Amino acid sequence: MTRYETLLISTLKRFDRLLHLLLATALVVGCVMVVWEFLANIAHTVEAGHLAGGFLSSLGTLFLVWTLSSLVAAEIRYLQSGSVRVQVFIEVAMITLLRQLIVEPLQVVTGAEPGVADTAALWHYGLLLLALLAAGIVHRLVGDAAFSTAPGHGHEAELG
């Protein structure tokens, strides 16, 4: 390898590391903001006296914290070892689908989605359940596959 190529690769690695540190910082800020939203939802729920609906709405916000927590854990693993588990992305999709399954009926009941036909809402809910089932099957099939950027591994998938 030429000196130019070595310098270029070294510079790109440092830049990649900087981008991942920026991403980690953004994830922390996002977590703080979502937790703040959760606390504000609880305060608003207590003031309004709508405990059941407020609880479900706050639970939907907590699912966002769960999603961000999974991404933070994946970023920590990447920064420490240079590998990312493929399951993390499937888990994030599953968490998002679970959140939708909880929040959507609440939106229909509270009238947050006016004009939604019952049949269309049922189809949409059924499709969400089907998507969650498909994501669960993919999660099981993928196992512990990871993408690694460790020396000598490139960007190919490896089982770990």
CORGI-V68862 format. One record per backbone hydrogen bond with DSSP energy under -1.0 kcal/mol. NH is the residue of the N-H (numbers start at 1). CO is the residue of the C=O. Records with the same first field share a line. If there is no record, write none. Layout:
NH: CO + CO
This chain:
6: 2
7: 3
8: 4
9: 5
10: 6
11: 7
12: 8
13: 9
14: 10
15: 11
16: 12
17: 13
18: 14
19: 15
20: 16
21: 17
22: 18
23: 19
24: 20
25: 21
26: 22
27: 23
28: 24
29: 25
30: 26
31: 27
32: 28
33: 29
34: 30
35: 31
36: 32
37: 33
38: 34
39: 35
40: 36
41: 37
42: 38
43: 39
44: 40
45: 41
46: 42
47: 43
48: 44
49: 45
51: 49
54: 50
55: 51
56: 52
57: 53
58: 54
59: 55
60: 56
61: 57
62: 58
63: 59
65: 61
66: 62
67: 63
68: 64
69: 65
70: 66
71: 67
72: 68
73: 69
74: 70
75: 71
76: 72
77: 73
78: 74
79: 75
80: 76
81: 77
82: 78
84: 147
86: 145
88: 85
89: 86
90: 86
91: 87
92: 88
93: 89
94: 90
95: 91
96: 92
97: 93
98: 94
99: 95
100: 96
101: 97
102: 98
103: 99
104: 100
107: 103
108: 104
109: 105
110: 106
112: 107
113: 107
116: 113
121: 117
122: 118
123: 119
124: 120
125: 121
126: 122
127: 123
128: 124
129: 125
130: 126
131: 127
132: 128
133: 129
134: 130
135: 131
136: 132
137: 133
138: 134
139: 135
140: 136
141: 137
142: 138
143: 139
145: 142
146: 158
147: 84
148: 156
149: 82
153: 150
156: 153
158: 146
160: 144
